[in-house]
Amino acid sequence: MNLYEITVRGVDSFYLLAASKYRALELLGDYLADAGYPNSLQDGRFVARQIDLAEEQVLRPEKCRACPLNE
């Protein structure tokens, strides 16, 4: 299993465990469709990146990584 961070429209970040990036996107698409947002990933405004589990890190959403911690 791999850990993926998927940021949708630069606002919401989701963390998923999946066998592949394709499967992570499929799972998130199904989840968002069930929540009433069926086309959230179809417009292509998302960023998906694989998290390296061999490295210690604090998971912060994409939009927060460049922000100083004291803001």
N, C-alpha and C positions, 0 to 999 in steps of 0.2 A: 504494500500500500504506500501511496505517496500523499503528502499533504500539499494542497493547493490553496492559494489565496486568489479569489476572484473579486475584483472591484467593478461594480456596475455603475456606469455613468459618473465615475469619480466620486461617488457619494457613499454607497453601501459596500462593505466588504464582507465576504462570506469565506469561511474556512471549511474545506471539505477533504475527507480522506477518500481516495479513489485509486483505482489501478492505473489510470491514465488521465491525461488532460481532457481528452475527448469525453471520458466517462464522467469526470467532474462537471464538465459543462452540461452534459446530459442530465445529471442529477439535479443541478441547480435550475436548469430550465424546467424540469418537472415540478420542482418545489415552488418556483415562482408562478408557474401556470396554476397550480393548486391554490395559491394565495390570491389569484385573480389578476395576475400580470403575465398573460400568456406570451407576449412578444418582447419581453424585456431583454433577451439576449439576441434576438434576431436583427436588431438595428446595428449590431456590431460595436456598440459603445461600452466595451468592457475590457479589462486587462486581467489576464490569468498568468500567474507565475507559480512555479513549483518552489516550495519551501525546503531547504536543505535540513533534514532532521539530524544530520551528523554534526551540526554546528549549533552551539548554544545561541539563543537569540530571544529578544522580547518581540512578540508579535504585535505590531502596530499597523493599522490600516495604511494603505498607500498614501492617502491624503495627509496623514500625520507624520510620516517618516521624516520629512524635511522641517517640521515644526520643532522649535526648542521645547523641552519638557516643561519649562516654567511658564509657558503662555496659556 
